[in-house]
Amino acid sequence: MLIEKFVVFSIGQEEYAVPISQVKEVIYYTIPTRIPSSMDSVIGVINLRGKILPILNLSKEIGIKSNKEFKEQKIIIIENNNPFGVIVDDVEEVIKLPKENINRIDSIYEGEEYIIGITRVKDRLIIIMDLNLFWEEISG
């Protein structure tokens, strides 16, 4: 039985998770500097210890209304060749899941390759996302 760890975060009333291997760190919201003519998805950039990172407003991209003002939100820094941040309402917890507890939902989200699946934790449904694939999809 293969066990994977995921970082669970919330946007509005919904809960999502991302593989912990993709998460570099979580920081408090920092006001991004807007970049003229940038992608609609990118609300700006921040300087994180000398590295300039684009910041994505995930709630806008997935069509879920945030429950919090920006200053109350968190930014999850996603590790890849070109790190970036995603704004979320809150980071809830780290969970361990057996791989067989992740249900594929290809038929529902056809074409949304960044949706890994959905899992049930007690009475909660959590959508598991690959934010690196999401970034590739929206940034072209």
C-alpha positions in Angstrom: 0.0 0.0 0.0 1.6 3.2 -1.2 1.0 6.2 1.1 1.3 9.8 -0.1 1.2 13.0 1.8 -0.9 16.0 0.7 -1.2 19.6 1.9 -4.9 20.5 2.3 -6.0 24.0 1.7 -9.3 25.8 1.4 -10.9 28.3 -0.9 -14.4 29.4 0.1 -16.2 26.4 1.4 -14.2 23.9 -0.7 -11.2 21.9 0.3 -8.3 21.0 -2.1 -5.0 19.2 -1.7 -1.7 19.2 -3.5 1.0 16.6 -3.1 3.4 17.7 -0.4 6.3 17.1 -2.9 5.1 20.2 -4.9 5.0 22.5 -1.8 8.2 24.4 -1.0 6.6 26.5 1.8 3.6 28.4 3.0 3.8 32.2 3.7 1.4 34.8 4.9 -0.1 37.0 2.2 2.2 39.6 0.7 0.9 42.2 -1.6 2.1 41.4 -5.1 3.6 44.0 -7.4 1.4 44.2 -10.5 3.1 43.6 -13.8 1.5 45.4 -16.8 0.4 43.1 -19.6 0.9 39.9 -17.6 -1.3 36.9 -17.9 -4.8 37.4 -16.5 -4.1 34.6 -14.0 -1.1 36.3 -12.5 -2.0 39.1 -10.1 1.6 40.2 -9.7 5.0 39.1 -8.4 6.6 39.0 -5.0 10.2 39.0 -3.9 10.8 36.0 -1.7 14.4 36.1 -0.3 15.8 37.5 -3.5 13.7 35.4 -5.9 11.0 37.0 -8.0 7.9 34.7 -8.0 4.6 35.1 -10.0 1.5 34.9 -7.8 -1.7 33.2 -9.1 -5.1 34.0 -7.7 -6.4 30.4 -7.6 -9.9 31.2 -6.6 -10.4 33.3 -9.7 -9.0 30.6 -11.9 -11.2 27.8 -10.6 -14.3 30.0 -10.2 -14.7 29.7 -6.4 -15.3 32.8 -4.4 -12.9 33.4 -1.5 -14.3 33.9 2.0 -11.4 36.0 3.1 -9.8 39.4 2.3 -6.3 39.1 0.7 -4.6 40.2 3.9 -6.0 37.2 5.7 -5.0 34.7 3.1 -1.9 32.5 2.6 0.4 31.9 -0.3 1.5 28.4 -1.1 4.9 28.4 -2.8 5.0 25.6 -5.4 8.4 24.1 -6.2 9.3 23.4 -9.8 11.8 24.7 -12.4 10.1 28.1 -12.1 8.6 28.4 -8.7 5.3 30.3 -8.3 2.8 31.0 -5.6 -0.9 30.4 -5.3 -3.2 32.4 -3.1 -5.5 30.3 -0.9 -7.9 31.1 2.0 -6.1 28.9 4.5 -3.8 25.9 4.8 -5.7 23.3 6.9 -3.4 20.3 7.5 -1.1 17.7 6.0 -2.8 14.3 5.4 -1.5 10.9 4.6 -3.5 8.9 2.0 -3.2 5.4 0.6 -3.1 5.8 -3.1 -6.1 3.5 -3.5 -8.2 6.1 -1.5 -7.8 8.6 -4.3 -10.8 8.3 -6.7 -10.1 9.3 -10.3 -12.8 11.6 -11.7 -11.7 11.7 -15.4 -15.3 11.4 -16.7 -16.4 14.5 -14.7 -13.5 16.7 -15.4 -12.6 15.8 -18.9 -9.7 17.8 -20.2 -8.8 19.0 -16.7 -5.5 17.0 -16.3 -4.5 18.9 -13.2 -7.3 17.2 -11.2 -5.7 14.1 -9.8 -8.8 12.9 -8.1 -11.0 13.2 -5.1 -10.8 11.6 -1.7 -13.0 11.4 1.3 -11.6 12.2 4.8 -14.2 11.5 7.4 -17.2 13.6 6.2 -15.2 15.9 3.9 -14.6 15.6 0.2 -11.2 16.9 -0.9 -10.2 17.6 -4.5 -6.6 16.7 -5.2 -4.8 18.9 -7.7 -1.4 18.9 -9.5 -0.6 22.6 -9.3 2.4 22.2 -11.6 0.1 20.8 -14.4 -2.4 23.6 -13.6 0.3 26.2 -14.0 1.4 24.7 -17.3 -2.2 24.6 -18.6 -2.9 28.3 -17.8 0.5 29.7 -18.8 0.5 27.9 -22.1 
